[in-house]
Every structure is written in C-alpha cells, then in structure tokens.
Amino acid sequence: MLLSGLSPFLGDNDAETMNNILHPNWDFDAEAFENVSEEAKDFVSRLLIPEKCSRLSALGCLKHTWLNHLEEKAERQQVQLKSQLRLQRYLATHRQWKKHFYVIVAANRLRRLQEKHPTNQT
C-alpha cells in the first residue's frame, strides 16, 4: 500500500476483503506499479507469502537487496530526476519555439497573400 497507494487485499465489501486476506490472489497492477522497481516488488512479494516459514524474516528483510546500497540508489535517482527535469525543460522550450515558428510562418503567408491580392483602400 505504501508503494502504490493500493491495498493488495481490498475487496468491494468486508467479506470480500476478508476472503482476499485468507486466500491471497494478488498481482502488481501495471499502472499503479509502473514506477516501482523490481527489487521493491520482490520485497513486497516475499512479505505477502501466507506461510510464515516461507515469508521473509526481519533479518531477511534487512538483507534484501531493496534495502541495501540505499545511498547509491538515492544518488542514481537524483541523477535520473535531474535528467528528467532537463528533458522536460528542453521539451517545453522546444514547444514554445515551435509555436513562435508557426506564428511567423502564418504571418508571412498572410503578408504574401495580401501582396498578391491587395485590397483597394480609399
């Protein structure tokens, strides 16, 4: 729920929710989890295993790859965010330039059209 905002067990009513808890049959909704790493999905999957002996222990959680090398991952994410911001700025500037270009093209066409067919002004 913390990664996607969705409960893996939520049903249409209390009975359905209870059934989903007792008989888990969940998956990672593609849209809700599109920005969630495979490591994070693996971590969550291992926590939702119904059999306690197969589920990740506290020590297993601490050793999981998703919770390790956090500084490197945070730095990579910052680099990714910075490059995404640069790309967004470039695209916004490009769109503005394109709008201005089309305004100039339209103005030139109107000017040429007016030169070919001058109106009589008295």
MODELLER restraints for C-alpha pairs under 7 A, 6 or more apart:
rsr = mdl.restraints
at = mdl.atoms
rsr.add(forms.Gaussian(group=physical.xy_distance, feature=features.Distance(at['CA:1:A'], at['CA:7:A']), mean=4.99, stdev=0.5))
rsr.add(forms.Gaussian(group=physical.xy_distance, feature=features.Distance(at['CA:4:A'], at['CA:32:A']), mean=5.47, stdev=0.5))
rsr.add(forms.Gaussian(group=physical.xy_distance, feature=features.Distance(at['CA:4:A'], at['CA:33:A']), mean=5.96, stdev=0.5))
rsr.add(forms.Gaussian(group=physical.xy_distance, feature=features.Distance(at['CA:8:A'], at['CA:26:A']), mean=5.95, stdev=0.5))
rsr.add(forms.Gaussian(group=physical.xy_distance, feature=features.Distance(at['CA:9:A'], at['CA:17:A']), mean=5.68, stdev=0.5))
rsr.add(forms.Gaussian(group=physical.xy_distance, feature=features.Distance(at['CA:9:A'], at['CA:20:A']), mean=5.11, stdev=0.5))
rsr.add(forms.Gaussian(group=physical.xy_distance, feature=features.Distance(at['CA:9:A'], at['CA:21:A']), mean=5.72, stdev=0.5))
rsr.add(forms.Gaussian(group=physical.xy_distance, feature=features.Distance(at['CA:10:A'], at['CA:17:A']), mean=4.99, stdev=0.5))
rsr.add(forms.Gaussian(group=physical.xy_distance, feature=features.Distance(at['CA:11:A'], at['CA:17:A']), mean=4.31, stdev=0.5))
rsr.add(forms.Gaussian(group=physical.xy_distance, feature=features.Distance(at['CA:39:A'], at['CA:65:A']), mean=6.75, stdev=0.5))
rsr.add(forms.Gaussian(group=physical.xy_distance, feature=features.Distance(at['CA:39:A'], at['CA:66:A']), mean=5.16, stdev=0.5))
rsr.add(forms.Gaussian(group=physical.xy_distance, feature=features.Distance(at['CA:40:A'], at['CA:66:A']), mean=5.78, stdev=0.5))
rsr.add(forms.Gaussian(group=physical.xy_distance, feature=features.Distance(at['CA:43:A'], at['CA:66:A']), mean=6.85, stdev=0.5))
rsr.add(forms.Gaussian(group=physical.xy_distance, feature=features.Distance(at['CA:46:A'], at['CA:55:A']), mean=5.69, stdev=0.5))
rsr.add(forms.Gaussian(group=physical.xy_distance, feature=features.Distance(at['CA:46:A'], at['CA:56:A']), mean=5.79, stdev=0.5))
rsr.add(forms.Gaussian(group=physical.xy_distance, feature=features.Distance(at['CA:47:A'], at['CA:55:A']), mean=5.64, stdev=0.5))
rsr.add(forms.Gaussian(group=physical.xy_distance, feature=features.Distance(at['CA:47:A'], at['CA:56:A']), mean=5.76, stdev=0.5))
rsr.add(forms.Gaussian(group=physical.xy_distance, feature=features.Distance(at['CA:49:A'], at['CA:55:A']), mean=5.25, stdev=0.5))
